[in-house]
Amino acid sequence: MKNYKNEISCMLKNQKVHLKNTREVGCCIIGMTLGRAENFLKNVILKKEIVPFKVYRYGIGRKSQVNQSKNISGRWPKKSAKIILSLIKNLNSIVSKNKSEDNPFYIKNININQAVRGRRRTFRAHGRVNSFESNPCHIRISLTNNSTNIPKY
């Protein structure tokens, strides 16, 4: 957790949640205020709003709810939304404790990186054994006071 004059960041490591789904959720909330991002993630969990899949979109079905964001395919990644929501609630408590101004904090950047894969074995027919791996990730969110110069993905 870093806390400069205008920036706050927080991080989670080795979260057992899919990397690709979490990346799409993270890119969807960049540029939002903390309150809007929290409401958006709650709506994703309740399937009232959808997360458009832009990069990892192959094999993702088309949904009519995605037309609001001018995309074709999207999903409601519940587990990714819950983990990022817990991180945003943590950031919200840090902001409310350290807040001296009335300026809202905006989500400036979200880094989602690969963690070490979890390895298991699955036993197949005819005595074969294959690896069965999970794709966990590290999540880091940075906030800023200014809404200028925030790239939108």
N, C-alpha and C positions, 0 to 999 in steps of 0.2 A: 504494500500500500504506500503510494507516494502522495504527498500533499504539498504542492507548491502554492504560490499565491492564487493562481487562477486555474490550476489543474489538480485533479484528483484521479487516482487510478487504483484498481483493485484486481486481484488475480486468483484464479482457481487452478490447481494443477491435478493432472491425472484423473480427470472426470470420465466416468464410464458412460459416455454418451457419444453418438456417432459424430465423427468429424465433419462430414459433408452437410448433414442436417444443421449442425450448430453453426457452420459457416454461413449458410443461407439465412438463418434467423438473425445472426449478428449483423450481416450486411443490410438487412431489412430495417434495423432500428438505428443505424448511424444517422446523425443529424436531428434526432428526436430529443425532446426534453425528457427528463427522468420520469415525470408523471405520465406523459404520452406513451413512453416505452413500456412502462408498467401496465397501463391499460391495454396496450396492443398485445402484450404477451398473455395477459389474462384472457383477452378475446380469442387469441390463438388456441389456448387450452380449451375454451368453450366452443370452438369452431365458429365464432362469429366473424373473425377476420382470418385471412389466409396468408401464408408466407409464400411469395413467388420464388420459384427456383429458377435461377438465371444461369449459373455455371454448371452445376451438377443436375441437369434437368432431363437427361436421357433415361427413359424408363419410368418417368414420373407422369401420372395421368393428368389429363386436362380437367380443369374444374371451372365452373362458370363464375365462381367468386373471384377468380384471378383477373377478370376483365377490369376490375377497379384499378389495377396497377399496370395495365397494358402489357400483360404477359399471357402466356398460354398455359403453362403447367405450374402447379403449386401443391403444397401439402400443409398439414397442421402438425408439425413435429412437437408432440406434447412433452417428451422428456427434455429435449433441448430447450424448449421454452421455459420449463420449470427451473432448470439449472441457471439459465441466464436471468430469470426473474428473481431467484434468490440472491444472485450477485448484485442486481440492481437495487433490491431492498437493502442490502448491506451498504451500498453506495449512498442510498437515500438517507440512511441513519447517520453516515459520516458527514454528509452535506448539511443535514439539519443541526448537527452538533457544532460544526465549525462555521456555519453560515453567518456572515456579518452583513451581507448586502441582500437586496431583494432580487437580484438578477438570477434567472433560472440557469441551471447547469444543463448543457447539451452533451450528448454522447459524441465525442470527437473521433474516437478510434476504437476498433475492436480487433484484437489479434487472437486468432484461433489457430493453434499449431498442433502438429501430431505429437502424441506422447508415445511411450514405449508400448508396443502391441502386447496384448494379453494372449498367451498361447495355450490352447488346449488340444486334445486329440479327439478325433472322431473315428470310430471303427466302421469300416465299410464291408461290403460283401467280399467273399473269397480271401479273407484275412488281411485285407489292405488297411493301412492306417494313414489318415490325412491330417494335416494341421487345421485347426479351427480357431481363427484369430479374431480378436476384437480390435476396434480402432478408437481408442480413447483420445482425449485432447486436452490441451491447456487453453484456458480462456482468460484474456486480460482486457478490461474495459477502461478507457480513459475518458474523463469528463473535462469540459472547459466552460468558462464563463461566457465567451463570445460565440455567437452563432456564425460569424464570418469565417471564411476559409475552411469550412468543413466539407470535404469531398463527399458526394452522394454516389453510392454504387447502385 
